Amino acid sequence: MSREDVQKKWEARIAAFRSSGEKATRWCKTNQVDRRQLYAWMKRLSGSSAAAAAKPTTFINAKVAPETGPEQPACLRIRLGAAVIEVDTGFNPALLRDVVQALEAVC
C-alpha cells in the first residue's frame, strides 16, 4: 500500500471516528484500531499541508434573495448535496464552524 493510500485510509478512519460521537477507546475497540495510532495520525494529519492541499477550497456564486415579508424569520440555508444547514439569527459562530469542519472532513 502506498503512502498516499495509507494516509487516505487514516483520513477516512479519523472522519468516521469524529462523526461517530463516541469516545476514542470505545470506537477503537469496535473498529479494531489501535487508540495510540489513531491519536498519532490525528496529530500528523492536523498539521499536514498535504492533507490541506488535497482538499482545495472551492468558491461558488451565491444568489441572495430579498426577504419577502416580516412573517419570515431571518434564516440562512446552506445546501451541501443532500445536507442542509439552517442558520438563524443569533446563531453560535463556533458551532457553525465545527459543523462546516466536520462536513469538510467527510466531503
Secondary structure, 3 states (H helix, E strand, C coil): CCHHHHHHHHHHHHHHHHHHCCCHHHHHHHHCCCHHHHHHHHHHHHCCHHHHHHCCCCCCCCCCCCCCCCCCCCEEEEEECCEEEEEECCCCHHHHHHHHHHHHHHC
